[in-house]
Amino acid sequence: MARRLIPDADIRNDEDLLNLLEGIRAVGLAGHDEIDELAGLIRVKIERYGRRNGLSRIRAKFWGRQVARPLVRAADEMLAVAAYARVCRNRFEAFLIALDDEKPGAGEFTVRSRDSGRRAA
């Protein structure tokens, strides 16, 4: 079985879910950085190899970009994962506020963004 980037989490309260979403966001950002750096390294290596073996500078750059392009796209998708995790977090916080407005104290989740237990105007 493959090693998991984010271990299984037992979500018992709102903090657990917010921490999980923040962990997903962090994995997306870190993944983007790593993959983008590796794509750049691969592009440079292909360009140098092509130049050393007789390709023109333009052709070597072309092939370097062609080889690295799928990894660059994957890095962009990792940024999308991070952004979607942030969207989920924001929507969950909005859900907590809406739930607290509807029935204060009814759920197991707590609304930490409010100072008092008053309803929103």
C-alpha positions as CSV (number, residue, x, y, z in Angstrom):
1,M,0.0,0.0,0.0
2,A,1.3,3.4,-0.9
3,R,2.3,5.9,1.7
4,R,-0.4,8.6,2.1
5,L,0.5,12.3,2.0
6,I,-2.4,13.1,4.4
7,P,-3.1,10.4,7.0
8,D,-6.7,9.4,7.8
9,A,-8.3,11.9,10.1
10,D,-11.1,11.4,12.5
11,I,-13.1,14.6,12.2
12,R,-14.8,15.2,15.5
13,N,-15.1,19.0,15.5
14,D,-14.7,22.0,13.3
15,E,-11.1,22.4,14.1
16,D,-10.3,18.9,12.8
17,L,-12.0,19.6,9.5
18,L,-10.3,23.0,9.2
19,N,-7.0,21.5,9.9
20,L,-7.6,18.8,7.3
21,L,-8.5,21.4,4.7
22,E,-5.4,23.4,5.6
23,G,-3.3,20.3,5.3
24,I,-4.7,19.6,1.8
25,R,-3.9,23.2,0.9
26,A,-0.4,22.9,2.2
27,V,0.2,19.7,0.2
28,G,-1.1,21.4,-3.0
29,L,1.3,24.4,-2.5
30,A,4.3,22.2,-1.7
31,G,3.5,19.9,-4.6
32,H,3.3,22.8,-7.0
33,D,6.7,24.1,-5.8
34,E,8.4,20.7,-6.1
35,I,6.9,19.7,-9.5
36,D,7.5,23.2,-11.0
37,E,11.2,23.1,-9.8
38,L,11.6,19.6,-11.3
39,A,10.0,20.6,-14.6
40,G,12.5,23.5,-14.8
41,L,15.4,21.2,-14.1
42,I,14.2,18.7,-16.7
43,R,13.7,21.5,-19.3
44,V,17.3,22.7,-18.7
45,K,18.8,19.2,-18.9
46,I,17.0,18.4,-22.2
47,E,18.1,21.8,-23.7
48,R,21.8,21.2,-22.7
49,Y,21.7,17.6,-24.0
50,G,20.1,18.7,-27.3
51,R,22.7,21.5,-27.7
52,R,25.6,19.1,-26.9
53,N,24.3,16.7,-29.5
54,G,23.9,19.1,-32.4
55,L,20.5,20.7,-32.1
56,S,20.1,24.4,-32.8
57,R,19.4,26.6,-29.8
58,I,15.8,27.1,-30.9
59,R,15.2,23.4,-31.4
60,A,16.8,22.5,-28.1
61,K,14.6,25.0,-26.3
62,F,11.5,23.7,-28.2
63,W,12.2,20.1,-27.1
64,G,13.0,21.1,-23.6
65,R,9.7,22.9,-23.2
66,Q,7.8,20.0,-24.9
67,V,9.3,17.4,-22.6
68,A,8.6,19.5,-19.4
69,R,5.2,20.9,-20.4
70,P,3.1,18.0,-18.9
71,L,4.9,18.5,-15.5
72,V,4.3,22.3,-15.7
73,R,0.6,21.6,-16.2
74,A,0.6,19.1,-13.3
75,A,2.2,21.8,-11.1
76,D,-0.6,24.2,-12.1
77,E,-3.2,21.6,-11.1
78,M,-1.6,21.3,-7.7
79,L,-2.1,25.0,-7.3
80,A,-5.8,24.4,-8.2
81,V,-6.0,21.8,-5.5
82,A,-4.7,24.3,-3.0
83,A,-7.2,26.9,-4.2
84,Y,-10.1,24.5,-4.0
85,A,-9.1,23.5,-0.5
86,R,-9.3,27.2,0.4
87,V,-12.7,27.5,-1.2
88,C,-13.9,24.5,0.8
89,R,-12.6,26.0,4.0
90,N,-14.4,29.3,3.3
91,R,-17.6,27.6,2.5
92,F,-17.4,25.4,5.6
93,E,-16.9,28.6,7.7
94,A,-20.0,30.1,6.0
95,F,-21.9,26.9,6.7
96,L,-21.0,27.2,10.4
97,I,-22.2,30.7,10.6
98,A,-25.5,29.9,8.8
99,L,-26.0,26.9,11.1
100,D,-25.4,29.1,14.1
101,D,-27.8,31.7,12.8
102,E,-30.5,29.0,12.2
103,K,-30.2,27.1,15.5
104,P,-27.6,28.5,17.9
105,G,-25.7,25.7,19.7
106,A,-27.5,22.9,17.9
107,G,-24.6,21.3,16.3
108,E,-21.3,19.8,17.5
109,F,-19.4,22.4,15.6
110,T,-18.5,25.7,17.2
111,V,-18.4,29.1,15.5
112,R,-15.1,30.6,16.6
113,S,-15.2,33.6,14.3
114,R,-17.9,35.3,16.5
115,D,-17.2,37.0,19.8
116,S,-20.7,36.7,21.2
117,G,-23.5,34.2,20.7
118,R,-25.7,36.8,19.1
119,R,-27.2,36.2,15.7
120,A,-26.0,38.0,12.7
121,A,-28.1,41.0,11.7
